[in-house]
Amino acid sequence: MYQERKALLNARAKVLKAMAHSTRLFIIEELVKGERCVCDLTDQIGADVSTVSKHLSVLRQAGIVCDDKRGNQVFYRLRVPCIINFFGCVESVLESQAQDHAATLSAVGK
């Protein structure tokens, strides 16, 4: 059963690995608002162009973003904006963890 699904699972893992960095998550959140040029993202992140470009390359290779070169600038946008919906699920996990932690602390304090 696993071997039959391994290609799909590996493809999912590639997308998740690409998102597994706080800077790339920030980029995704910014691109939900609309396309951005590398220069805009560089200013917002506070990193050099090569670093931001490397992050964008990882996201592009995973199929999360696509780019459009216009003159000397490259603009990026989300290929599938629904990726932001995944963040809601992640937030639910974090809230659940926080509730469990609070319950544990409450039990210890009694």
C-alpha positions, 0 to 999 in steps of 0.5 A: 500500500505504501509503495503504491502511494510513495510518489504522491507522498514524496511530492507532498513532502517536497512542498512541505519542505519548501515551506519549512522556513520562516522566511519562506512562510513570510514570503507566502503570506506576502504573496497572498496580498498580490505579486511582489518584486524581489526588491520589495521582498528584500526590503520587507525581509531585511536580507540581501537580494541573493538570499531572498532569491534563493528562498524564492527559487526553493518555492518556485521549484516546489511549484508554490510560486511562479515568476514573471521577468519584466525588464530588470525586475522579477515579480513573483506570485502564488501559483495556487493561492489556496496554499494559505488555507493550510496555515489555518490548519497549522494554527489549529494544531498550535492552539491545540498544543497551547490548550494541552500545555495550559491544562498540564500546567493547571494540573501541576499547580493543583 
